[in-house]
Amino acid sequence: MTLRDLIQSAGHHAVPVIATLAVVPVVAFLVSVSHRSGEGRNAPWKFAYAVLVYLACIPGIFAAVLTAYTLFFSKENLLDANLLIYFLPVATMVATLVVIRKRVSFDDVPGFEHLSGLMVLMACSFAIALAIHKTRIFIGFFGSMEMLFGLAACVFALLKWGSFMLFRSENERGTPESQFPPTKPHE
């Protein structure tokens, strides 16, 4: 089974897809009204919000990448695209994040900074892959989904490594850095 077969199969089963995607913002709303204002940062609620954020954002990010791939690489007409697969997960992600944001700060949701970092890295990876594809630097890239994901994974790994090297803290460095200007030893 290819990824295209999986997407087409999901598109033919509308009721389970709609039910699965609709349950996440509904549960987010129910969780948000289950506690008093300001308690969303406390232990049971913040973990529930973290699970809901991941349940909404992973399919939403995948659908956004799939939509961008369809639009820019395969040059298919988005008017022919299945709304359930290409746009409903993104709408679910936005609705869930709006509901959660009204009750709790994203700084209080465990792991949200990692997820937002993942979104930024995926967007950068996709932009670089698109630039490479459009300028035809990478010979042999014929627009297949597997080649896109392979190229994006390589660019993602390079960006992840580069951002780690750029933003690592002092205690994560292997060798001590020299100081500028050099300090004189005390006598």
C-alpha positions in Angstrom: 0.0 0.0 0.0 1.4 3.4 -1.0 0.8 6.7 0.7 -1.5 7.7 -2.2 -3.6 4.5 -1.6 -3.9 5.3 2.1 -5.0 8.9 1.4 -7.6 7.7 -1.1 -8.8 5.0 1.3 -9.2 7.6 4.1 -11.1 9.8 1.6 -13.6 7.0 0.9 -14.4 6.6 4.6 -15.7 10.0 5.4 -17.6 9.3 8.6 -14.7 7.8 10.6 -12.4 10.6 9.4 -14.9 13.4 10.3 -15.6 11.7 13.7 -12.0 11.3 14.5 -11.1 14.9 13.6 -14.2 16.5 15.2 -13.7 14.8 18.5 -10.4 16.6 19.2 -11.7 20.2 19.4 -14.8 19.0 21.1 -12.8 17.3 23.8 -10.6 20.4 24.0 -13.7 22.5 24.6 -14.9 20.0 27.3 -11.6 20.1 29.1 -11.5 23.9 28.9 -14.9 24.2 30.7 -14.0 21.5 33.2 -11.7 23.6 35.3 -11.7 27.1 36.7 -9.9 30.0 35.0 -6.2 29.9 35.7 -6.1 26.2 36.7 -5.2 25.0 33.2 -1.5 25.2 34.1 -1.9 22.7 36.9 -1.0 19.1 36.7 -3.9 17.1 35.3 -5.1 19.8 32.9 -1.8 20.8 31.4 -1.1 17.2 30.4 -4.6 16.8 28.9 -3.9 19.9 26.9 -0.6 18.6 25.8 -2.2 15.4 24.5 -4.9 17.4 22.7 -2.3 19.7 21.1 -0.4 16.7 19.7 -3.6 14.9 18.5 -4.6 18.1 16.6 -1.2 19.2 15.3 0.3 16.0 14.0 -2.5 15.4 11.4 -2.8 19.1 10.8 0.9 19.5 10.0 0.8 16.4 7.8 -2.2 17.8 5.9 -0.5 21.1 5.4 2.6 19.4 4.0 0.4 17.2 1.8 -1.5 20.3 0.5 1.7 22.2 -0.2 3.2 19.1 -1.9 0.1 18.8 -4.1 0.1 22.4 -4.9 3.7 23.1 -5.6 5.3 19.7 -6.6 2.7 17.5 -8.3 0.8 20.5 -9.6 -2.6 18.9 -9.1 -5.7 21.0 -9.0 -6.7 21.7 -5.4 -10.3 22.0 -6.6 -10.2 18.3 -7.1 -8.7 17.5 -3.7 -10.6 15.8 -1.0 -11.6 18.3 1.6 -11.6 15.7 4.4 -7.9 14.9 3.8 -6.4 18.1 2.7 -8.2 20.8 4.7 -10.2 19.4 7.6 -7.1 18.4 9.6 -5.8 21.9 9.3 -9.1 23.4 10.4 -9.2 20.9 13.3 -5.7 22.0 14.3 -6.6 25.7 14.2 -9.9 25.2 16.1 -8.2 23.1 18.8 -5.4 25.6 19.3 -7.9 28.5 19.5 -10.0 26.7 22.1 -7.0 25.7 24.2 -5.4 29.2 23.9 -8.5 30.8 25.3 -8.0 28.9 28.6 -4.3 28.4 29.0 -1.0 29.9 27.8 0.9 27.7 25.4 4.0 28.3 27.6 2.2 26.2 30.3 1.5 23.3 27.9 4.3 20.7 28.2 6.1 20.0 24.9 4.4 22.8 22.9 7.7 24.6 22.4 9.0 21.4 20.8 6.0 21.1 18.6 6.2 24.7 17.5 9.9 24.1 16.8 8.9 21.1 14.7 6.5 23.2 12.7 9.2 25.8 12.0 11.7 23.2 11.0 9.3 21.5 8.7 8.3 24.8 7.1 12.0 25.6 6.6 12.7 22.1 5.2 9.8 22.3 2.8 10.8 25.8 1.7 14.3 24.6 1.0 13.1 21.5 -0.8 10.8 23.7 -2.9 13.6 26.1 -3.8 15.8 23.1 -4.8 13.0 21.6 -6.8 12.1 24.9 -8.6 15.7 25.8 -9.4 16.4 22.2 -10.6 19.6 22.0 -8.6 18.9 18.5 -7.5 18.9 16.4 -10.7 16.9 13.3 -10.4 14.1 14.7 -8.3 11.0 14.1 -10.4 8.4 15.1 -7.9 7.6 11.8 -6.3 6.3 11.8 -2.7 9.1 9.5 -1.6 11.8 11.7 -3.0 10.2 14.8 -1.4 10.1 13.1 2.0 13.7 11.8 1.7 14.9 15.3 0.7 12.9 17.0 3.4 14.2 14.5 6.0 17.8 15.2 5.0 17.2 19.0 5.1 15.3 18.6 8.4 18.2 16.7 9.9 20.7 19.3 8.8 18.5 22.1 10.1 18.0 20.3 13.4 21.7 19.7 13.8 22.5 23.3 12.8 20.0 24.7 15.3 21.4 22.5 18.1 24.9 23.7 17.3 23.8 27.3 17.2 21.7 27.4 20.3 23.4 24.9 22.6 24.2 26.1 26.1 27.7 26.6 27.6 27.6 23.3 29.5 26.9 21.3 26.2 30.0 22.5 24.5 32.8 20.0 24.1 35.8 22.3 24.4 36.0 25.5 26.3 36.0 28.6 24.1 38.8 31.2 24.3 37.8 34.5 25.8 38.1 37.8 23.9 40.0 39.8 25.0 42.2 37.2 26.7 42.4 37.7 30.4 45.6 37.9 32.2 46.2 35.4 35.0 46.1 36.9 38.5 49.5 37.3 40.1 
